[in-house]
Amino acid sequence: MTTQEVANRFYELAQEGKFDEILSTLFSKDAKSIEPQVGPFQSVEGLDAIVEKGKVFNSQIEEMHGGFTNPPIVAGNFFACTMGMDVTMKGHPRMNMEEVAVYEVKDGKIISEQFFF
């Protein structure tokens, strides 16, 4: 798939809330996930580590009130989406979280994701 095709499929699956399918079908097994230094999560390498990081994040959610992923912008081997959620995390008040997520594509698979918030 081209970068545009990966981005389109990513967006389609995100609209359906199928983030597990995004990981299992669009990510390379060697993908990297890069987090901001100030965030609560560490950067990780490998699809298994990315999946585990997602499980840890989801385990901290008390209630999901809503979320969004905006259409991707594609440039070369990269695409970016703005994303957000209205969420109550365990032990915290309800909050809105927003980020820009940048994905790099090589050979039809996402090889890195980086989050800015």
Number of C-alpha atoms within 10 A of each C-alpha: 13 14 22 19 12 23 25 17 16 23 19 15 15 20 15 8 14 13 14 13 13 18 18 12 14 19 25 19 17 15 22 22 20 19 18 13 9 8 11 8 14 12 17 16 15 16 19 14 17 21 14 12 17 14 11 11 13 13 11 12 14 14 13 13 12 10 16 15 20 14 18 19 14 19 11 10 15 20 22 20 21 18 17 16 16 16 19 17 17 12 9 10 8 15 12 12 12 17 15 15 19 19 24 23 24 15 11 17 19 27 21 20 21 17 20 13 12
